[in-house]
Amino acid sequence: NPLARSRIALSAYARAEHVFITHSGEWQPLYLEALKTRKIEIEPVVSLPNHDSLERIIAGTRLVATIPHHLARAMRGGLHVASLPFRVPISIDMYWGARTAKSGLHKWARGLLAEEARAYAA
């Protein structure tokens, strides 16, 4: 894919031939909302119900799939992995009940989770 030769510009990303992972239509990826705020709408050329066959389908084509970074790194075999040309805001919330609110062990665990989330977002 020619897009793999250098850093991807937002305009080139928007014009690319995209693969959507639909998760059987039960999930809307956050990056689509981030694009809408920029008044960019992309239409898929191919839609897949999950990531299982993604690597085999896009290898050697001009198709672009936008997937979580950790999953993309796991698929690096013959694919080019690049950063998105835009930021995708994500919020991570924690909820807990009154019974565990004062527990030292739970406070410690929540602190670790919060620390990891901050490090991941940076």
C-alpha positions in Angstrom: 0.0 0.0 0.0 1.5 3.4 -1.0 0.2 4.8 2.3 2.8 2.6 4.1 5.7 4.5 2.6 5.6 7.5 4.9 3.5 9.2 7.6 -0.1 9.1 6.7 -1.8 12.5 6.1 -5.4 12.8 7.4 -6.7 13.6 3.8 -5.0 10.4 2.4 -6.4 8.3 5.3 -9.9 9.6 4.6 -9.6 8.7 0.9 -8.2 5.2 1.6 -10.1 2.0 1.0 -11.1 0.9 4.5 -12.0 -2.3 6.2 -14.4 -2.0 9.1 -14.6 -4.5 11.9 -18.3 -4.6 12.9 -18.2 -7.0 15.9 -21.5 -8.3 14.4 -22.9 -4.8 14.4 -23.0 -4.4 18.1 -20.1 -2.0 18.5 -19.2 1.4 17.1 -15.5 2.2 17.1 -14.4 5.4 18.8 -12.3 6.6 15.9 -15.4 7.0 13.7 -16.7 9.6 16.2 -13.3 11.3 16.2 -13.5 11.6 12.4 -17.1 12.9 12.5 -16.0 15.8 14.7 -13.6 16.7 11.9 -16.5 16.4 9.4 -14.9 13.3 7.8 -17.0 10.2 7.1 -15.4 7.1 5.7 -17.2 4.2 4.0 -15.9 0.7 4.2 -15.0 -1.3 1.1 -15.0 -4.5 3.2 -16.8 -5.2 6.5 -15.8 -8.1 8.8 -17.6 -9.4 11.8 -14.3 -9.7 13.8 -10.5 -9.4 13.6 -9.9 -13.2 13.0 -9.3 -13.0 9.2 -8.2 -9.4 8.9 -4.5 -10.0 8.4 -5.1 -12.6 5.6 -7.6 -10.3 3.9 -5.6 -7.1 3.8 -2.1 -8.5 3.2 -1.0 -7.4 -0.3 -3.9 -5.0 -0.9 -4.5 -1.3 -0.7 -7.0 -1.8 2.2 -6.5 0.0 5.5 -7.9 -1.3 8.8 -8.0 0.9 11.9 -7.6 -1.4 14.9 -6.3 -1.1 18.5 -2.5 -0.6 18.6 -1.8 -3.7 20.7 -3.8 -5.9 18.2 -2.0 -4.3 15.3 1.4 -5.0 16.9 0.4 -8.7 17.3 -0.4 -8.8 13.5 2.9 -7.2 12.4 3.8 -10.3 10.2 3.6 -8.9 6.7 1.6 -5.8 7.5 2.7 -2.2 8.0 1.6 -0.7 11.3 1.3 3.1 11.5 -0.1 5.7 13.9 -3.4 7.4 13.1 -3.1 10.9 11.7 -5.5 12.1 14.4 -6.1 11.6 18.1 -8.9 9.4 19.4 -10.1 10.6 22.8 -10.9 7.8 25.2 -12.2 7.9 28.7 -11.8 5.1 31.2 -14.1 5.1 34.2 -14.0 2.9 37.3 -17.1 2.1 39.4 -17.3 0.4 42.8 -19.8 -0.2 45.5 -19.9 1.3 49.0 -18.8 -2.0 50.6 -15.4 -1.8 48.9 -15.0 2.0 48.9 -12.9 2.1 52.1 -11.1 -1.2 51.6 -7.3 -0.7 51.6 -6.8 -3.5 49.1 -9.4 -2.1 46.7 -8.0 1.4 47.0 -4.6 0.0 46.1 -5.9 -1.9 43.1 -7.9 1.1 41.9 -4.7 3.2 42.2 -2.8 0.7 40.1 -5.5 0.7 37.4 -5.6 4.5 37.4 -1.8 4.7 37.1 -1.8 2.3 34.2 -4.6 4.1 32.4 -2.7 7.4 32.8 0.5 5.9 31.4 -1.4 4.3 28.5 -3.1 7.6 27.6 0.2 9.6 27.6 
